[in-house]
Amino acid sequence: MVWVGVSFMLEKLLLAITITFSLNLFLQVRLLEESNRGADLEQLQQPAPTILVRLPQK
């Protein structure tokens, strides 16, 4: 009888850990995608940088 209660609690604990891990992973991936998307838009709006090089005179 006691084993059934412990088994049930362990099952619920494992389920809670799995749900928490999945949500954290899902939200982390979405945050990374949103931050990358923002960087892409920022790069498209800015003109390409001009690179100036001075050659040493001999």
C-alpha positions as CSV (number, residue, x, y, z in Angstrom):
1,M,0.0,0.0,0.0
2,V,2.8,2.4,0.9
3,W,4.7,1.5,-2.3
4,V,1.8,2.6,-4.4
5,G,1.8,6.0,-2.8
6,V,5.6,6.4,-3.3
7,S,5.4,5.2,-6.9
8,F,2.6,7.7,-7.6
9,M,4.6,10.5,-6.1
10,L,7.7,9.6,-8.1
11,E,5.7,9.4,-11.2
12,K,4.3,12.9,-10.6
13,L,7.8,14.2,-9.8
14,L,9.2,12.8,-13.0
15,L,6.3,14.3,-14.9
16,A,6.9,17.7,-13.3
17,I,10.7,17.6,-14.1
18,T,10.0,16.6,-17.7
19,I,7.5,19.4,-18.2
20,T,9.8,22.0,-16.7
21,F,12.7,20.9,-18.8
22,S,10.6,20.9,-22.0
23,L,9.2,24.4,-21.3
24,N,12.7,25.8,-20.5
25,L,14.1,24.3,-23.7
26,F,11.2,25.5,-25.8
27,L,11.3,29.1,-24.4
28,Q,15.1,29.3,-24.7
29,V,14.9,28.3,-28.4
30,R,12.2,30.9,-29.0
31,L,14.2,33.6,-27.3
32,L,17.3,32.8,-29.3
33,E,15.3,32.9,-32.5
34,E,13.8,36.2,-31.6
35,S,17.2,37.7,-30.8
36,N,18.7,36.4,-34.0
37,R,15.7,37.8,-36.0
38,G,16.2,41.2,-34.4
39,A,19.9,41.2,-35.3
40,D,19.1,40.3,-38.9
41,L,16.6,43.2,-39.3
42,E,19.2,45.5,-37.8
43,Q,21.8,44.4,-40.2
44,L,19.5,44.9,-43.2
45,Q,18.6,48.4,-42.1
46,Q,22.2,49.6,-41.8
47,P,24.4,50.2,-44.9
48,A,27.5,48.1,-45.4
49,P,30.5,49.5,-43.6
50,T,33.3,51.2,-45.7
51,I,36.7,49.8,-45.0
52,L,39.6,52.2,-45.5
53,V,43.1,50.9,-45.7
54,R,46.3,53.0,-45.8
55,L,49.3,51.5,-47.6
56,P,52.6,52.3,-46.0
57,Q,54.9,54.5,-48.2
58,K,58.3,53.1,-49.0
